[in-house]
Amino acid sequence: MKSAIGDPKRKEYDPMNNSDNPKLLHKRNFTRLQVSLPLEIEVLIWHSGRKDDYHKLLPGHHWHGRLVDISEGGAQVAIDGSEETPLGKGRLVGLEFRPKPDQEALTFDAQIREMLPTADGINICLGLQFVGLEANPEGRQGLRELCSSRDIYNEETEHTTI
């Protein structure tokens, strides 16, 4: 089988073979910051649309997880993989966490963009994209401050793809 790479008839842009204008294709709009151990930030996730505390804590309607990484555009949260969950790609959820124990909780709406099991099979990592930040100036400011706290979080350097 002949590869399409290097084929002069190929019309798609191929960054590996285009010496006139090579470009890196960025996968993300914002730099992700990994949350390193021993720092553990607990996250509460619930079905979106339920804004009061009562609905956040109904059995089967909320999940506890751990913040894996965060950016100004989204976050990755690991939840227990042994529980049955109706969560799925495209679903809207609410999430809440405290960057530090003495700080106010930050609350966001997000859409699940990815769901993948961890290598050990113990957790499921939810790739979340924040939504509605244009109507949430406090949330935007909190995220900017949080994502500029490089003394707390380690920057993930591999955020581009070719």
N, C-alpha and C positions, 0 to 999 in steps of 0.2 A: 504494500500500500504506500503510495507516494504522499509525502507530507505537503500541506499547502503552504508551509513557511518557505519562503524563497521562491515561490511560484510567481513569475511575472504577471500572470493573469489575475492574481489575487487582488481584490479591490479594498480589503480591510486594511486599516492602519496596523502596522506591525512595528512596535518600538524597537525590537531587536534588529531589524533589517533596514531601518530608515536612518541613514547617516546624515541626511539633510537637516532634520529637526527632531533629534531624539528628545523624548519627554518621559518623566516618571509619572505614572498614573496614580494619583492619591486615592486611596480607598476611603479615607475619612476626612471630614471637614475640620475636626478639632483633634488636638493631641490628647491621647488617653494617658491618665495617670493611674498606675497600679497602686492598690492599697496593700502594703507589705505587712507581713507578720512582724512583730507581735500585735500590731494594730489591727483590731477587728471591729468593723462597723456593722452593727445589726441593722437590717432593713425590714420594714413591714410592707408587704405588697397586698393589695386587695383589688377586687373588681372595681373598675372605674365607674364613676357616676354616683358612688356612695360616699358622700363627703363627711357624714357625721361619724363620731367615734363608735357608736353602737354598731353600725354596719361593718366597720373595719374589723371588728372582733367576732363576728358571727362565725361559728364553725363551718369549714368548707368554703368560706368566702375570703379568707386571708391566709398568707403564708409568711413565715419568717425566713430570712435569708441573710447572706453575708455579701457586702459590697466587695467586688473583685477589682473593678476599675471604674473610672469615671472620666467624663470629658464635659465640655459645655454643651454637647449635643446628645449625650446619653450615658448609659452606665451598663455594666455587666454585673448581675447579681446571681449568686449560687444559692439554690434552694434544695431542700431534701428531695432526692430522687426516688425514695421509697414510697412516698405518698402518691396516691392517684390525684391528678390535677386536671381540671377542665381548661387550664391555660393553654393557649396555642398561638402560633404566629398570627399577627394581625390584631390580636385582642388588645383592648385598651385596659390599662391598669393604673391604679394610684400607687405611689410609693412614698415612704417617709423614712428618714434617718437623721441621726444627730452626728455631725462631723466630729465633734468632741462631746464628752458627757456633759460638760458645763454650758454647751451652746444650745440654742433653740433648734427644734426639729425643722428640717427642710422637707417640704411636701411638693411632689410633682405628679403630673399626669404623664403617662408614657405609653408607647405602643410596643408590643413584643415584635421584634424584627427577626429574632433567631432563638431557637431552643436546641441546645446540644448537651448530651451527657458528658460529664467529666471523664477523664481517662480511667479512673478507678470505679466509675459507675455509681458512686455514692450520691453525687449531686447532679442537678441539671442547671446549666448556666443559661440564664435569660439575657439575651442581647436587647436592651431597651433603648428606644429613641424618645427623648423628651418631646412632648407636644404641648402647645398652648403657652409657651414661654413669652410670646409677644404680649399676652394679656396678664403676665405675672412678673412685674418688674422686680419684686423682692426676690423671687426665685432666680431670675437672671443674675441679679447682683450677688446672691448667695453662691451660685455656681461659679461665677467669675472669681470670687474670693477663694472659694474652695479649690478650684483648679489652679490657682496661682500659689497655693501652699505647698511648694515643693519640699519643704522641710518635713512634711507629714507623709507625702506620697512620693513614690518613685516613678519617674517618667518612663513610659514604654517607648523605646526608640524605633521599633519596627512597626511603623504604621503606614508604609507605602507598599504597593505591589506594582509589578511590571506586567 
